[in-house]
Amino acid sequence: MKKFAIITDFDGTITTRDIGNALCFHFGTMKPTSSLVKDYDTKEDPSIWFNKFFGPIKANQQEFESIILSYAVVKKGFEEVAKFAQEHKIPFEIVSGGLDIYIKPILKKYNLPPLPMYCVRGNLTPKGIKVDFPDYPTTPLDDFKAQRVKYYKNKGYTTIFLGDGLVDLEAAKEADILFATDYLAELCDRHKIPYREFKDFTKLLKMLKENYVSLPA
């Protein structure tokens, strides 16, 4: 039996589509032929990217959440994995380059238990979305994700990482068990990184039920 810790990306990993991309397409700040997942420069100042794509988006809270929830679908099995992890005291956290102002409403929609979350902080203003990076102010996102995986490895956990994009690659290299999809799976093939391809969370749920170790209260 193994003691697991789960670290997961959000956009395109927990959700069936990238919500950040969907928002940018909706408000016309990004062309549908582009993608933040593939185009993001992991070492450039992230504020440049977020100000370019999210800065021009203007909406009140009600309109913004309505748009988000019209696009948001959580992948099959995620709710069950989140609840299983909480019930059995398995560390489970979201580490994302997405904005809290759309992640939190989506999690609330699905009545999910509170999850530790590292992400970009967004604020809706009349002039557009203002962003801040208090969770990783000086560390590139891809390195920060890898640090979260190593944090649990150093504590003796068997680490499980799930991701779909370029900023997930460094964490993918560190994880004991990797679930990859979309562009991250392409990158793993290119770099010969072993992974389990996934479409949803049902395989992870099955693995946890067969192998979990509950921690003492």
Buried (B, 14 or more C-beta within 10 A) or exposed (E): EEBBBBBBBBBBBBBBEBBBBBBBBBBEBBEEEEBBBEEBEBEEEBEEBBBEBBBBBBBEEEEBBEBBBEBBBBBEBBBBBBBBBBEBBBBBBBBBBBBBBBBBBBBEBEEBEEBEBBBBEBEBEEEBBBBEBEBBEEEBBBBBBBBBBBBBBEEEBBBBBBBBBBBBBBBBBBBBBBBBBBBBBEBBEEEEBEBBBBEBBBBBBEBBEEEBEEEEE
